[in-house]
Amino acid sequence: MTLNIQLMTMGSMIVSGIYLGIAFETYRKLTMWWRQYSVFKFICDLAFSLSQTVIIFYVLYQVNDGQLRIYVFLACLLGFSMYVVFLKKIYIWLLNKIFKFISALFYGVYNLINLIIITPIVNIIKFFYKVLKYILNGLVVLLENTLLKVLKKLILYLYSLFPSSWLEKKSQIEKKYSIIKNTLSLKWKRLFKKGGSD
């Protein structure tokens, strides 16, 4: 391995160490959204670790065909340390600003969609529901005030066509039916009272 390749390897590993610090800080910021889900957090941590390892080895392979040396790890550690000392506070401040902007943008788009699409649709549904309710109420009133009255008059008219002797028998049957109904109702009430007292 030539000196030029060694210097390129060290430089790329220092930059990779800085990248790891930025990636870890960004990932740590994102984990607050699924921190309470332990299984999902474990899967995400594992996927993050594997993906970063693959990225670092891909960079190393592009620079020196993937040859591992002790100075490779030291250079990567140096880059991460440089990030912690010089860039961490600045990046955290910038990351917070970015997240606040994304959050404000998300809520702005949500409120806009809610105002332009969701709220009008809900109001239209409420309007049609009220119209349908008024129509049904009107139909019920119409049935009560017209059709039922017409039906009652028709039944009374049909009764008037029967002979008077039939009407007398009808009244006797209605009296007997009323007595039977009252007797059964009284027995049922006593039976339910007895069952409830047990």
C-alpha positions as CSV (number, residue, x, y, z in Angstrom):
1,M,0.0,0.0,0.0
2,T,1.5,3.3,-1.1
3,L,1.8,6.4,1.2
4,N,-0.8,8.2,-1.0
5,I,-3.3,5.5,-0.5
6,Q,-2.6,5.4,3.3
7,L,-3.2,9.1,3.6
8,M,-6.4,8.8,1.5
9,T,-7.5,6.0,3.8
10,M,-6.8,8.0,7.0
11,G,-8.6,11.0,5.6
12,S,-11.6,9.0,4.5
13,M,-11.8,7.3,7.9
14,I,-11.6,10.6,9.8
15,V,-14.5,11.8,7.6
16,S,-16.3,8.5,8.2
17,G,-15.8,9.0,12.0
18,I,-17.4,12.5,11.7
19,Y,-20.2,11.0,9.7
20,L,-20.8,8.3,12.3
21,G,-21.1,11.0,15.0
22,I,-23.7,12.9,12.8
23,A,-25.6,9.7,12.0
24,F,-25.7,8.5,15.6
25,E,-26.9,11.9,16.8
26,T,-29.6,12.0,14.1
27,Y,-30.7,8.4,14.9
28,R,-30.8,9.2,18.6
29,K,-33.1,12.1,17.9
30,L,-35.4,9.9,15.8
31,T,-35.6,7.2,18.5
32,M,-37.7,9.3,20.7
33,W,-40.7,8.5,18.5
34,W,-40.5,4.8,19.1
35,R,-38.6,4.6,22.4
36,Q,-41.5,3.0,24.2
37,Y,-41.7,0.1,21.8
38,S,-38.8,-2.1,23.0
39,V,-38.9,-4.8,20.3
40,F,-39.2,-2.2,17.5
41,K,-36.4,-0.2,19.1
42,F,-34.1,-3.3,19.2
43,I,-34.8,-4.0,15.5
44,C,-34.1,-0.4,14.5
45,D,-30.9,-0.4,16.6
46,L,-29.7,-3.5,15.0
47,A,-30.5,-2.3,11.5
48,F,-28.8,1.1,12.2
49,S,-25.6,-0.6,13.4
50,L,-25.4,-3.0,10.5
51,S,-26.2,-0.3,7.9
52,Q,-23.4,2.0,9.3
53,T,-20.9,-0.9,9.4
54,V,-21.7,-1.6,5.7
55,I,-21.3,2.1,4.8
56,I,-17.9,2.4,6.5
57,F,-16.6,-0.8,4.9
58,Y,-17.9,0.3,1.5
59,V,-15.9,3.6,1.8
60,L,-12.9,1.6,2.9
61,Y,-13.2,-0.8,0.0
62,Q,-13.4,2.1,-2.4
63,V,-10.2,3.7,-1.0
64,N,-7.9,0.7,-0.4
65,D,-9.8,-2.4,-1.5
66,G,-11.0,-3.1,2.0
67,Q,-7.7,-3.6,3.7
68,L,-8.0,-3.3,7.5
69,R,-5.2,-1.7,9.5
70,I,-5.0,-0.5,13.1
71,Y,-4.7,3.1,11.9
72,V,-8.0,2.7,10.1
73,F,-9.8,2.2,13.4
74,L,-7.7,5.0,15.1
75,A,-8.5,7.4,12.2
76,C,-12.2,6.6,12.5
77,L,-12.1,7.1,16.3
78,L,-10.2,10.4,15.7
79,G,-12.9,11.6,13.4
80,F,-15.7,10.7,15.9
81,S,-13.7,12.5,18.7
82,M,-13.4,15.6,16.5
83,Y,-17.1,15.5,15.9
84,V,-17.8,15.3,19.7
85,V,-15.4,18.1,20.6
86,F,-15.9,20.6,17.7
87,L,-19.2,19.8,15.9
88,K,-21.6,18.1,18.3
89,K,-23.1,21.3,19.9
90,I,-23.5,23.0,16.6
91,Y,-25.0,20.0,14.9
92,I,-27.5,19.4,17.8
93,W,-28.6,23.0,17.6
94,L,-29.0,22.7,13.8
95,L,-30.8,19.3,14.1
96,N,-33.3,20.8,16.6
97,K,-34.0,23.7,14.2
98,I,-34.5,21.2,11.3
99,F,-36.9,19.0,13.4
100,K,-38.8,22.1,14.5
101,F,-39.1,23.2,10.9
102,I,-40.2,19.7,9.8
103,S,-42.7,19.6,12.6
104,A,-44.1,23.0,11.8
105,L,-44.3,22.1,8.1
106,F,-46.1,18.9,8.9
107,Y,-48.7,20.5,11.2
108,G,-49.1,23.3,8.6
109,V,-49.8,20.9,5.8
110,Y,-52.1,18.9,8.1
111,N,-54.1,22.0,9.1
112,L,-54.3,23.1,5.5
113,I,-55.6,19.6,4.4
114,N,-58.0,19.7,7.3
115,L,-59.2,23.1,6.3
116,I,-59.5,22.6,2.6
117,I,-60.5,18.9,2.3
118,I,-61.6,17.2,5.6
119,T,-63.6,20.0,7.2
120,P,-65.7,20.7,4.0
121,I,-66.4,16.9,3.5
122,V,-67.5,16.6,7.2
123,N,-69.7,19.7,6.8
124,I,-71.3,18.3,3.6
125,I,-71.9,14.9,5.4
126,K,-73.5,16.7,8.4
127,F,-75.6,18.8,6.0
128,F,-76.9,15.8,4.1
129,Y,-77.5,14.0,7.4
130,K,-79.7,16.9,8.6
131,V,-81.6,17.0,5.3
132,L,-82.2,13.3,5.4
133,K,-83.3,13.6,9.0
134,Y,-85.8,16.3,8.2
135,I,-87.1,14.3,5.2
136,L,-87.6,11.2,7.4
137,N,-89.3,13.3,10.1
138,G,-91.6,14.8,7.4
139,L,-92.4,11.4,6.1
140,V,-93.3,10.2,9.6
141,V,-95.5,13.2,10.1
142,L,-97.1,12.6,6.7
143,L,-97.8,9.0,7.6
144,E,-99.3,9.9,10.9
145,N,-101.4,12.8,9.6
146,T,-102.6,11.4,6.3
147,L,-102.2,7.7,5.6
148,L,-103.1,6.5,9.1
149,K,-106.1,8.7,9.3
150,V,-107.3,7.5,5.9
151,L,-106.7,3.9,6.9
152,K,-108.7,4.5,10.1
153,K,-111.6,6.1,8.2
154,L,-111.5,3.2,5.8
155,I,-111.7,0.6,8.6
156,L,-114.6,2.5,10.2
157,Y,-116.4,2.6,6.9
158,L,-115.9,-1.1,6.4
159,Y,-117.3,-1.8,10.0
160,S,-120.3,0.3,9.1
161,L,-121.1,-2.0,6.2
162,F,-121.5,-5.0,8.5
163,P,-125.0,-5.8,10.0
164,S,-125.8,-4.5,13.5
165,S,-125.9,-8.1,14.9
166,W,-122.3,-8.6,13.8
167,L,-121.3,-5.4,15.5
168,E,-123.0,-6.5,18.8
169,K,-121.1,-9.8,18.6
170,K,-117.9,-7.8,17.9
171,S,-118.4,-5.8,21.1
172,Q,-119.0,-9.0,23.1
173,I,-115.8,-10.6,21.7
174,E,-113.9,-7.4,22.5
175,K,-115.2,-7.5,26.1
176,K,-114.2,-11.2,26.5
177,Y,-110.8,-10.5,25.0
178,S,-110.3,-7.6,27.4
179,I,-111.1,-9.8,30.4
180,I,-108.7,-12.6,29.2
181,K,-106.0,-10.0,28.5
182,N,-106.3,-8.5,32.0
183,T,-106.4,-11.9,33.7
184,L,-103.2,-13.0,31.8
185,S,-101.5,-9.7,32.5
186,L,-102.2,-10.0,36.3
187,K,-100.9,-13.6,36.3
188,W,-97.8,-12.6,34.5
189,K,-97.2,-9.7,37.0
190,R,-97.6,-12.0,39.9
191,L,-95.3,-14.6,38.4
192,F,-92.6,-12.0,37.7
193,K,-93.0,-10.6,41.3
194,K,-92.6,-14.1,42.7
195,G,-89.5,-14.8,40.5
196,G,-88.0,-11.5,41.6
197,S,-88.6,-12.1,45.3
198,D,-86.7,-15.5,45.0
